[in-house]
């Protein structure tokens, strides 16, 4: 009886700690790009509706200033190719409640 009570208290404590966590970092693999799907730990596939993307994982444009040899500056628009492709390993941040995920960046092995 005392052992069951102890186990129940441990479970309640663990559940409370898990729920108190505001964010959780996870790793996943891009399994589709259209529509976007990311598989987490080979057990959960996240659909596009639950994902938010950062500039680190999308193609986007940025203005950059360059300077020529006589010191004149020119502002040019460049396209940055960071879009996700099938097989990319990514780091995600799970938001509180577990319903939304932010795709933070691609993972690169040295």
C-alpha positions as CSV (number, residue, x, y, z in Angstrom):
1,X,0.0,0.0,0.0
2,X,2.8,2.5,1.0
3,X,4.7,1.5,-2.2
4,X,1.6,2.3,-4.4
5,X,1.2,5.6,-2.7
6,X,4.9,6.5,-3.2
7,X,4.6,5.5,-6.9
8,X,1.5,7.7,-7.3
9,X,3.2,10.7,-5.7
10,X,6.2,10.2,-8.0
11,X,3.9,10.1,-11.1
12,X,2.1,13.2,-10.0
13,X,5.3,15.0,-9.4
14,X,6.8,14.0,-12.8
15,X,3.6,15.0,-14.6
16,X,3.6,18.4,-12.9
17,X,7.3,19.0,-13.8
18,X,6.6,18.0,-17.4
19,X,3.7,20.4,-17.6
20,X,5.6,23.2,-16.0
21,X,8.2,23.1,-18.7
22,X,7.5,26.0,-21.1
23,X,9.5,24.6,-24.0
24,X,11.2,21.4,-25.0
25,X,13.9,21.0,-27.7
26,X,13.6,18.0,-30.1
27,X,15.2,16.7,-33.2
28,X,13.5,15.6,-36.3
29,X,13.9,14.7,-40.0
30,X,12.2,16.3,-42.9
31,X,10.1,13.6,-44.7
32,X,8.2,15.8,-47.1
33,X,8.5,19.4,-48.3
34,X,5.1,19.8,-50.0
35,X,3.3,19.7,-47.7
36,X,6.0,20.1,-45.1
37,X,6.2,17.1,-42.7
38,X,8.8,16.4,-40.0
39,X,9.2,13.1,-38.2
40,X,10.3,13.2,-34.6
41,X,12.2,10.3,-33.2
42,X,10.5,7.9,-35.7
43,X,7.3,8.0,-33.7
44,X,5.5,11.3,-34.5
45,X,5.0,13.1,-37.8
46,X,4.3,16.8,-37.5
47,X,2.2,18.4,-40.2
48,X,2.7,21.9,-41.7
49,X,-0.2,23.3,-39.6
50,X,1.7,22.7,-36.4
51,X,5.1,24.1,-37.6
52,X,6.5,27.6,-37.5
53,X,9.6,28.3,-39.5
54,X,12.5,30.7,-38.9
55,X,14.6,32.4,-41.6
56,X,17.3,29.7,-40.9
57,X,15.2,27.1,-42.7
58,X,13.5,29.0,-45.5
59,X,14.6,30.7,-48.7
60,X,14.4,34.4,-48.2
61,X,15.8,37.7,-49.5
62,X,18.1,40.1,-47.7
63,X,19.6,43.4,-48.5
64,X,23.4,43.7,-48.2
65,X,25.6,46.7,-48.6
66,X,28.8,46.3,-50.7
67,X,31.5,48.8,-51.2
68,X,33.5,49.2,-54.4
69,X,37.2,50.1,-54.7
70,X,36.6,53.8,-54.5
71,X,34.4,53.7,-51.4
72,X,31.0,53.9,-52.9
73,X,28.4,51.8,-51.2
74,X,25.7,49.9,-53.1
75,X,22.7,48.2,-51.5
76,X,21.8,45.0,-53.3
77,X,19.1,42.3,-52.8
78,X,20.3,38.8,-52.5
79,X,18.4,35.5,-52.2
80,X,19.5,33.1,-49.4
81,X,18.8,29.5,-50.1
82,X,18.1,27.8,-46.8
83,X,15.0,26.0,-47.7
84,X,14.4,22.5,-46.2
85,X,14.8,19.4,-48.3
86,X,13.8,15.8,-47.6
87,X,16.4,14.2,-45.3
88,X,17.4,17.4,-43.5
89,X,17.9,16.9,-39.8
90,X,16.4,19.8,-37.8
91,X,16.2,21.1,-34.3
92,X,12.7,22.1,-33.1
93,X,11.4,23.8,-30.0
94,X,8.1,22.5,-28.8
95,X,5.9,25.2,-27.3
96,X,4.0,24.8,-24.0
97,X,1.1,22.4,-24.5
98,X,2.9,20.5,-27.3
99,X,0.6,21.7,-30.1
100,X,3.0,24.0,-31.9
101,X,6.7,23.6,-32.9
102,X,9.2,26.1,-34.1
103,X,11.8,24.8,-36.6
104,X,14.9,26.6,-35.3
105,X,17.7,25.4,-37.6
106,X,19.2,22.6,-39.7
107,X,21.7,20.3,-37.9
108,X,25.0,19.7,-39.6
109,X,27.4,16.9,-38.6
110,X,31.1,17.9,-38.8
